Amino acid sequence: MGTWLACSKQGRVAFLTNVLELHTLPEVKSRGDLPVLFLKSRKQPKEFAESLKSEAHYYNGFNLIVADIKSKSMVYISNRPKGQPITIQEVPSGLHVLSNDSLDSPWHKVLRLELSFKEHVGKYGEGEIPVRQGLYGTRSSAALTVRSSGKASFYELYLDDTKWKEHVIDFHIGNLNYTCKDYINYEAILTDEVARQK
């Protein structure tokens, strides 16, 4: 069984978006298997990405981020555009947005999300951020925070029928020696936006 977002107590994280395409192939491997495969492997992110080169064409279009928090390594992988070699790119620390296009693409929704995130962090810091809870647009949002102490929290807000539900999992990632600056650079907000907000 696959997923779009996976994280482990060992500090491995993977998340996936589908690439928007008019036509998809019906008999291909499930893209949702990719995050699980990364968590199960012992490969570093770059090594895992390289191992996908020969298999990338067996999947419909995807964008995948794989990261190892302990080694401070994060890699972006995409098998689109069609007919091009697989994209493998190390992701530097900082704020990045992944949508149904490429990493940090200039799509208006990407630029809007980046600006909104910066505004919320500036306004609320580590406090709670109010969430609009309409029935149109985003159907789930998730946040993974990892403090320099290794305390990790996975927050999920999702739409179940017509009601919003919240799920929180706290766990510990051992052997982290991060500074406050590292913590800020590796805290991430991940959203699965299925329709544009008005």
N, C-alpha and C positions, 0 to 999 in steps of 0.2 A: 504494500500500500504506500502511496506517495503523499507528498505534501508540498506546499509552496514555501514553508518556513520551518527550519529545524535548528535546534541548538542542543548542545550536550553539556554535561557537568565537567567535561574535559576542556571546555572553552572553544569548541568547534561550532561554527555557525554557517548556515547556507540558506539563501533565499532566492526565489525564482519568480520571473514574470514571463508570460507568454508574449511573443512578438505578434502584433496584429497583422494578419494576412487575409487576403480574400479567399484563398484556397489552401486547405490543409490536407495532408496525406492521411488517409484513414487507417492504414495498417503500419503504424510506427510504434516505437517504444514510448512509454509514458514519460513526459518531462518531469512529472512529480516524483519520479524515482531518483532524480539527480541529487537533490538535497540529502536524501537518505543514504545514497551511495557514498557521498562525501563523508557523512558522519560515521559510517561504518568502516571507511578506509582509514589507513594509518598514514596516508600520504599528506605532505604539506600542500597548501593550496595551489601553488604553481605546478607541482608534480601531478596533482590530481587533474588540473586543467590540461596539461600536456597529454595525459592518458586518454582524454576525451577526443583528441584530434581525429583518430581513426573511426570513431563511432558517432560523431556529431551529426552526420547526415541521416542517421536512423531516427532522428527526432524532428517534430515540427519545430518552428522557430521558438527559440528561448533566449533569455538573458539570465545568467546565473552568477551570483556572488558567493564565493566560498572564503571563509576566514578562519584563522586560528588565532584566538585572542592572546594566548600565551606567547606565541612567537611574533605577535603584532604583524601578521601577514594577511593580506586580503587581495583576492584576485577576481576580476570580472571576466566572464566567459560568455560568448555569444556565437551561435551558428548562423547568424544572418549578417548581411544580405546573402540570399541564396547564390550559390555558385562561387562564393568567395571563401578563402581559407577561414577557419575558425578564429575568432578574435580572442586573444588572451592578453589581458592588461593588468598589471599590478596597480592597485588602488592606493594612492597616498592618503595619509591621514587628512581629515577635514570633512566638510559637509558635502555629501554626494546624494543625488536623487536618481533612482532607477524606476523607469516606467515601462510601458510596452514598446518603447523605442530603445535606443542605445543609452548607456550610462551617461548621465549629465547632458542629455540631448537638449537642444534649444526649444523643445515643444513648449507651448504656452502653459500647459498644466504643470510641467516640470519646473519652469521658472516660478510659477505661482506657488507651488508647494515649497520650494526652497525659500522664497521670500516669507511665506507664512511661518515656516519653521523658525527662521531667524527672528521674526517678530515675537513669536510665542516664547522663545528662550529668553529674549531680551526683557519681555514683560513679566514672565512668570518664574524664570530661573528654574529651581527644582520643585516649585509648587505645582499643584494640580492645574491642568489646562482644561477649560470648559470645552465640551464637545457638542457640536450641533448634531441633533439626533433625528433628522428627517428620514423619510423612507426612500429617498432618491439619492443616488450617488454611491458613496463609499459604503460597502456592506461589512467590512471588517478593518480594524486597525490593530497593529501590534507594535509594542515597543520592547526592546531588550536593553536593559541598563546593566552595566558592569562597573562596580566601584573598584577603586584601587585595592581595597581589602579582599577582593574576590567575591564579594556579595553580589549575586546576580538576581535580577527580577525580570520575569517575562510577563508582560501585561497584554491582555487581548480584550478588545471590545468588539462584539459581533452581533449581527442582526439575526435573531432566531424567530422566524415568521415575522411578526410585526413588533417584537419587543427586543430592546437592546439588552445584552447580557455581558457581564464582565467576568474574566477569569484571570487569576494571578497565580504564578508559580514562583516561589523563591527558592534559590539553591546557591551553592558555593562552588566557585572555581578555584582550586588550590594553586599555590605557587605563582601568584601574580606579584610583581614588584613594580607597580605603576606609580607614576607621579600624578598629581591632580591634572596636569596638562594632558597626559596620556588618557586619563579617564574621559575627559571632555571630548577628545578626538575620536574615541571609540564608542561613545554612546550613540545609538542609532534609533531613528524612528522609521518604521517600515509600514507602508500602507498598501492595501490592495484596493485601488480605485477602479471600480467597474463602470462608472459613468461620470461624465463631467458634472461638477457642481455648478449651479447657476450663479 
